[in-house]
Amino acid sequence: MPFFIDWGDCVHPADGLRAAGTLEAITVESPHAAALRRLLGNVGVPLVVREADEPDFHVTIAAAHGDVVLEASPATVSMRFG
């Protein structure tokens, strides 16, 4: 069950943390690329949508020791919601 913490006048614990990286790109591949571009076109993140036969998803984060790339696995690519 989700919940929210009211920090009140206290400092949030994340306020003192250094950034671990910077979001460089989100790449989505789909047989429905045109529809995804229309849907996600104004989300305000560096998003690339490519036409592909099979869906795929990559996130690139620039970190101090080099880029970190998060990729979808076959199990997560085939997930369906709704």
VENMORA-V753504 format. One record per backbone hydrogen bond with DSSP energy under -0.5 kcal/mol. NH is the residue of the N-H (numbers start at 0). CO is the residue of the C=O. E is the energy in kcal/mol with one decimal. If there is no record, write none. Layout:
BEGIN
nh	co	e
NH	CO	E
NH	CO	E
END
This chain:
BEGIN
nh	co	e
5	3	-0.5
6	4	-0.9
9	6	-2.4
14	11	-1.8
15	12	-0.8
16	13	-1.5
21	61	-2.1
23	59	-2.8
24	59	-1.6
25	45	-2.6
26	57	-3.1
27	25	-0.5
27	47	-3.0
28	55	-2.8
29	49	-2.2
32	29	-0.9
35	31	-2.1
36	32	-2.6
37	33	-1.9
38	34	-2.2
39	35	-3.2
40	36	-1.1
42	39	-1.4
46	44	-1.7
47	25	-3.1
49	27	-2.9
49	47	-0.5
51	29	-1.6
55	28	-2.2
57	26	-2.5
58	69	-2.5
59	24	-3.1
60	58	-0.5
60	67	-3.0
61	21	-2.9
62	60	-0.7
62	65	-1.0
63	19	-0.6
65	62	-1.8
67	60	-3.1
69	58	-2.9
69	67	-0.5
70	68	-0.5
71	56	-2.1
76	72	-2.7
77	73	-1.3
78	75	-1.2
END
